[in-house]
Amino acid sequence: MSEQQQRQERIDDLIRRIRDSAQRLAEDHPARGDMKILSRTLRELRYAFKVFAPYRKHRKVTVFGSARTPASEPTYQACVDFGREMAERDWMVITGAAHGIMEAGHVGAGREMSMGLNIMLPFEQSANAVIDGDHKLVNMKYFFTRKLMFVKECDAVVCYPGGFGTMDEAMEVLTLVQTGKRDVVPIILADAPGGNYWKMLDNFVREELLGGGMISPEDLHLYSVTEDYQEAADEILQFYKNYHSMRYVGRDLVLRLKQPLSDSALQQVNTEFADILNSGTFTQTGRLDDEQDDPDTNDLTRLVSHFNRRNHGRLRQLINFINQQ
């Protein structure tokens, strides 16, 4: 059986499971309100997956921020500059598709390099002129399906100042990365030039969360704070300088690298990062047999380890080390 046939069999099996779950729902006699939530959720995600599917191999950055930031504000212009910088590096920019910071990201990136996930609200949340009517715009009813797509489809996250929604999005993506529910990606808290919105949060995190023992010192490596759009763009690009992606194969974490580590660098990894392993050592190899479902990475080097799935701040430090080689 070919690799393509094996992949299709796995997809067919998952579709059967969805049908089985739907049949069990009918047997459970659920409330109509519950069924409406399930039906709308499945339809929203199906359509969103369809829209994003052609762009899965394209690097994308998600930009969060206030819909109420006027174009005259320095934060708006900083986000325009950031979006333009990323588009020039062939990155797409995903935003909430509304106005303010979301519009700024799209203005910088331009229509061709923009994707939008608009939330349908009775106020203030119509799509901006850059993305309105574009086939890469998805309108969603639920915040939870929208946030799933924001985080699932991106390779980096940049948060500009915003209200409750922006704070929720920033904290959720940090939580997902800290707990391993989302692969490690650059998370950048971007202040306006001379601003202190995220600097104040960073101080709170250090004084109250870290000082109170509610996070570990290594968790501070999961995000960075800057007011320089160029610095934000450079950090994202540096993150993918040698590191490409990660996945789990059985119990093992597999880091894919564009270039293999030297023997001395591998030895240094095993010396300095042994604390994040449950057992064994870091080993370097080619594609594993169980990675046949991802042929685009066949030529990449693998750094394989029995990662403890706990110290994701340290894992980010390991990726930083890999990118310095």
matplotlib code that plots the C-alpha trace (Angstrom):
import matplotlib.pyplot as plt

x = [0.0, 1.4, 1.9, -0.9, -3.3, -2.3, -2.9, -6.4, -7.2, -6.4, -8.6, -11.5, -11.2, -11.5, -14.6, -16.2, -15.5, -17.2, -20.3, -20.3, -20.3, -23.2, -25.2, -24.5, -25.7, -29.1, -29.3, -28.5, -31.6, -29.6, -31.2, -31.8, -29.5, -26.6, -27.1, -27.0, -23.7, -22.2, -23.6, -22.4, -18.9, -18.4, -19.6, -17.3, -14.3, -14.9, -15.1, -12.1, -9.9, -11.0, -9.9, -6.6, -5.7, -4.1, -1.8, -0.6, 2.9, 3.2, 4.6, 2.1, 2.1, -1.0, -1.4, -3.7, -4.6, -7.4, -10.1, -10.4, -6.8, -7.1, -4.8, -3.3, -1.8, 1.9, 0.8, -1.2, 1.8, 4.1, 1.8, 1.6, 5.4, 5.6, 3.0, 4.9, 8.2, 6.8, 5.1, 8.4, 9.9, 7.2, 5.1, 1.3, -0.4, -3.5, -5.6, -9.2, -10.0, -11.7, -10.3, -7.7, -4.6, -6.2, -6.6, -3.0, -1.5, -3.4, -2.6, 1.1, 0.9, -1.5, -4.5, -2.5, -0.6, -3.5, -5.8, -8.7, -10.8, -13.7, -15.9, -19.6, -20.7, -23.6, -21.2, -17.7, -16.6, -17.1, -14.2, -11.7, -11.4, -8.2, -9.6, -13.4, -14.7, -11.5, -11.6, -9.1, -11.6, -13.6, -16.5, -17.1, -19.8, -17.8, -14.7, -13.4, -13.4, -11.8, -9.1, -8.4, -7.7, -5.6, -3.3, -3.4, -2.6, 0.3, 4.0, 4.4, 2.2, 2.6, 0.3, -0.2, -2.0, -5.7, -8.7, -10.2, -10.1, -6.4, -5.5, -7.5, -5.8, -2.3, -2.8, -4.4, -1.6, 1.0, -0.9, -1.1, 2.6, 3.5, 1.5, 2.5, -0.9, 0.6, 4.1, 6.6, 6.4, 7.7, 5.3, 6.1, 4.3, 4.7, 4.4, 4.1, 7.3, 7.8, 4.8, 4.7, 1.4, 3.2, 6.2, 3.8, 2.4, 5.9, 6.7, 3.5, 4.4, 7.9, 6.9, 3.7, 3.6, 7.3, 7.8, 4.8, 6.1, 3.2, 5.4, 9.0, 11.9, 12.2, 8.6, 9.9, 11.6, 8.2, 7.7, 9.6, 8.6, 9.7, 8.6, 10.7, 8.8, 12.1, 13.2, 9.9, 10.3, 14.0, 13.1, 10.6, 13.0, 15.8, 13.5, 13.3, 17.0, 17.9, 14.9, 12.0, 9.3, 8.5, 6.2, 5.9, 6.5, 5.3, 7.0, 9.7, 9.9, 11.3, 12.8, 13.4, 16.5, 17.5, 21.1, 22.6, 24.3, 28.1, 29.3, 30.5, 27.2, 25.3, 27.5, 26.8, 23.1, 23.4, 25.3, 23.3, 19.8, 19.8, 17.5, 14.5, 14.7, 12.9, 15.5, 18.3, 20.0, 19.5, 20.3, 20.5, 19.1, 17.2, 13.4, 11.8, 9.7, 6.6, 6.8, 5.6, 2.6, 4.8, 6.9, 7.8, 10.2, 12.0, 15.3, 15.5, 17.7, 15.9, 17.0, 15.2, 14.7, 12.5, 11.4, 9.6, 6.7, 6.9, 9.8, 8.7, 10.6, 13.8, 12.7, 12.5, 16.1, 17.2, 15.7, 17.5, 20.8, 20.1, 19.5, 22.9, 24.8]
y = [0.0, 3.4, 6.3, 8.2, 5.2, 4.9, 8.6, 8.3, 5.2, 7.2, 10.1, 7.7, 6.1, 9.6, 10.4, 7.1, 8.2, 11.5, 9.7, 7.3, 10.2, 11.8, 8.6, 8.4, 11.9, 11.0, 8.1, 10.4, 12.6, 15.9, 19.3, 21.3, 24.0, 21.6, 20.3, 23.8, 24.4, 21.2, 21.7, 25.3, 24.3, 21.5, 23.7, 26.6, 24.4, 22.5, 25.7, 27.3, 24.2, 24.4, 28.1, 27.6, 24.3, 25.8, 27.9, 25.3, 25.3, 29.1, 30.6, 32.7, 35.1, 35.8, 39.4, 40.3, 43.8, 46.3, 46.9, 50.5, 51.8, 54.7, 55.0, 58.1, 56.2, 55.1, 51.5, 51.4, 52.5, 50.2, 47.3, 48.5, 48.4, 45.0, 43.5, 45.0, 43.6, 40.1, 40.1, 41.2, 38.1, 36.0, 35.5, 35.8, 37.8, 36.5, 38.9, 39.2, 41.0, 44.0, 47.6, 49.1, 46.9, 44.1, 46.4, 47.8, 44.3, 43.8, 47.2, 46.4, 42.9, 43.8, 41.8, 39.0, 38.2, 38.7, 36.1, 37.0, 35.4, 37.7, 37.3, 38.1, 40.6, 43.0, 45.9, 47.2, 44.0, 44.4, 43.3, 45.9, 47.1, 45.2, 41.7, 42.3, 40.1, 38.1, 34.3, 34.2, 35.7, 33.4, 34.8, 32.9, 32.9, 31.4, 32.8, 29.4, 28.1, 31.4, 31.2, 27.6, 28.7, 31.6, 29.4, 26.2, 27.8, 30.1, 29.9, 33.0, 35.3, 39.0, 40.8, 44.6, 46.5, 45.8, 45.2, 42.2, 40.2, 40.8, 40.0, 36.7, 35.8, 36.6, 34.6, 31.7, 31.2, 31.5, 28.8, 26.5, 26.8, 26.5, 23.3, 21.8, 22.0, 24.0, 23.6, 26.2, 29.3, 32.9, 34.9, 38.6, 41.3, 44.4, 47.8, 51.0, 53.0, 54.5, 52.6, 50.4, 48.4, 45.0, 46.2, 46.6, 43.1, 41.7, 43.4, 41.9, 38.5, 38.7, 40.2, 38.3, 35.1, 34.3, 35.9, 34.0, 30.6, 30.3, 29.9, 28.8, 31.0, 29.1, 30.2, 33.7, 32.4, 31.6, 35.3, 38.5, 42.2, 44.8, 48.1, 47.7, 46.2, 45.2, 43.4, 41.5, 40.4, 39.5, 37.3, 35.4, 34.8, 33.8, 31.2, 29.4, 29.9, 26.2, 24.9, 23.9, 22.2, 19.6, 16.6, 13.6, 10.1, 7.7, 8.9, 10.8, 14.5, 15.0, 18.4, 18.9, 20.9, 22.4, 21.6, 18.9, 19.9, 19.3, 16.6, 19.2, 21.0, 17.7, 16.9, 20.4, 19.8, 16.5, 18.3, 21.4, 20.1, 16.7, 18.0, 18.1, 14.4, 11.5, 9.1, 8.6, 11.2, 13.5, 11.6, 12.9, 10.9, 11.1, 10.8, 8.2, 5.4, 6.7, 10.1, 8.9, 11.2, 14.3, 13.8, 17.5, 17.2, 14.0, 15.8, 17.4, 16.2, 14.9, 15.6, 13.0, 12.8, 11.5, 15.0, 15.2, 17.3, 19.7, 22.2, 24.1, 27.2, 25.1, 23.6, 27.2, 27.7, 24.5, 25.8, 29.1, 27.1, 25.2, 28.4, 29.8, 26.9]
z = [0.0, -0.9, 1.6, -0.1, 0.4, 4.0, 4.7, 3.0, 5.1, 8.3, 7.2, 6.3, 9.7, 11.4, 9.3, 10.4, 14.0, 13.4, 11.9, 14.9, 17.3, 15.4, 15.6, 19.4, 19.8, 18.2, 20.7, 23.6, 22.9, 23.4, 23.9, 20.8, 22.1, 22.5, 19.0, 17.6, 19.2, 17.9, 14.4, 14.1, 15.5, 13.0, 10.1, 11.2, 11.6, 8.3, 6.3, 8.1, 7.5, 3.8, 3.5, 5.2, 3.6, 0.4, 2.6, 5.1, 3.8, 3.9, 7.2, 9.0, 11.9, 14.0, 15.1, 18.1, 19.2, 19.8, 17.2, 18.6, 17.9, 15.5, 12.5, 14.1, 17.0, 17.0, 17.8, 14.5, 12.4, 14.2, 13.3, 9.7, 9.6, 11.1, 8.7, 5.7, 7.0, 7.4, 4.0, 2.4, 4.0, 2.4, 5.6, 5.7, 8.4, 10.2, 12.2, 13.5, 10.2, 11.9, 12.3, 14.5, 15.0, 13.0, 10.0, 10.5, 10.2, 6.9, 5.6, 6.1, 4.6, 1.7, 0.6, -1.1, 2.1, 4.5, 6.1, 8.4, 11.1, 11.8, 14.8, 14.2, 16.8, 16.9, 17.2, 16.0, 14.2, 10.5, 8.2, 7.3, 3.7, 3.0, 3.6, 3.1, 0.4, 0.1, -0.2, 2.7, 5.1, 7.5, 9.5, 12.8, 15.4, 18.3, 20.0, 20.8, 17.2, 16.1, 18.7, 17.7, 14.2, 15.2, 17.2, 15.1, 11.8, 12.8, 13.2, 15.5, 17.6, 18.0, 20.5, 20.3, 23.1, 23.4, 25.6, 27.3, 24.1, 23.4, 27.0, 26.7, 23.5, 24.8, 28.0, 26.2, 23.7, 26.5, 28.5, 25.5, 24.8, 28.5, 28.8, 25.5, 24.0, 21.2, 19.7, 20.8, 18.7, 19.1, 21.3, 21.1, 23.2, 21.1, 22.7, 20.7, 20.5, 23.9, 25.3, 28.4, 28.1, 27.9, 30.0, 32.9, 32.4, 32.2, 35.5, 37.0, 35.7, 37.2, 40.6, 41.2, 39.2, 39.3, 42.7, 44.1, 42.7, 40.3, 37.3, 36.8, 35.8, 32.5, 31.6, 31.1, 27.9, 26.3, 25.4, 24.8, 25.0, 22.5, 21.1, 17.9, 14.9, 13.3, 16.5, 16.5, 12.9, 13.4, 16.4, 14.4, 11.5, 13.8, 15.5, 12.1, 11.1, 11.6, 13.6, 11.2, 13.2, 15.8, 16.4, 18.6, 17.4, 20.2, 23.3, 21.5, 20.7, 17.2, 16.4, 12.6, 11.7, 8.3, 9.0, 11.3, 14.5, 14.7, 17.0, 19.5, 19.4, 19.9, 22.9, 24.3, 23.9, 25.8, 28.6, 29.0, 28.4, 30.0, 32.7, 30.3, 29.4, 31.1, 29.9, 27.4, 25.4, 22.4, 19.2, 15.6, 12.7, 9.5, 8.9, 11.2, 9.7, 11.5, 9.8, 6.4, 6.6, 6.3, 3.1, 2.8, 5.7, 4.4, 3.8, 7.3, 10.1, 13.3, 16.8, 18.8, 22.6, 25.3, 26.4, 29.7, 28.1, 31.0, 30.7, 27.5, 28.5, 28.5, 25.2, 23.8, 25.1, 23.3, 20.0, 20.6, 21.0, 17.8, 15.8, 17.0, 15.5]

ax = plt.figure().add_subplot(projection="3d")
ax.plot(x, y, z, "-o")
ax.set_aspect("equal")
plt.show()
